[in-house]
Amino acid sequence: MNHNTHQKIYNFLAEGNTEGLEIIENIFFKQLFSSSYKYILNSEDKEDLFMEFINRVFEKRNFLLEKFRTQNQGLPAYIRQMVKNFLKDKIKHMSEIRMEPVNNYEKFLKSDLGNPIIEIIKVDSLSLKEVINNKLKTEEIKVLCYITAKDKMMFKEIFFKNVSDDALYKKVQRVKEKLKRIINEYGYSKDTVEYYLTEILPTICNKVSKG
């Protein structure tokens, strides 16, 4: 989003500019209607959710005005992250069970797919996918595919036919370290990472292998 979009949101917070409100509304509903949050739509009225979110925005109004007072970008991305956090909180609060890590992928696969814990893992894994796509180069994604592949020789033949074993080993170590930094920086759980690696990454690797 451009500088003009940032400024309109800022003007909404400062003066009640309606164009800024419309931009926030578009950001909110784009996230809400994504497949990640369909669990919420089955239980909550979308307009009520939006009004609750706007109230949360206004609780941070002074903070946001001060934070972005001398900046000309960043508010749309900040609002988008606020929306994601808000919707994840809603999923958590919709559950009466105690929120605990699954920490066992076999248990995860056998869990009720309507369980809010599972929904959060799925949402976070899609977020992880987005982060990895932004942080890793295509070549590094290929290395990640190689690392997680059941048939490593097949992927080596496809991606690294002319790469020596020593060079490939170094590539693998660099990608592992980079992935570790990403996970630590963003605080993804073990179950989220495992879901991404086993359920999301294989589809990406399949597409990459076919060019």
Secondary structure, 3 states (H helix, E strand, C coil): CCHHHHHHHHHHHHHCCHHHHHHHHHHHHHHHCCHHHHHHHCCCCHHHHHHHHHHHHHHCHHHHHHHCCCCCCCHHHHHHHHHHHHHHHHHHHCCCCCCCCCCCHHHHHHCCCCCHHHHHHHHHHHHHHHHHHHHCCHHHHHHHHHHHCCCHHHHHHHHCCCCCHHHHHHHHHHHHHHHHHHHHHHCCCHHHHHHHHHHHHHHHHHHHHCC
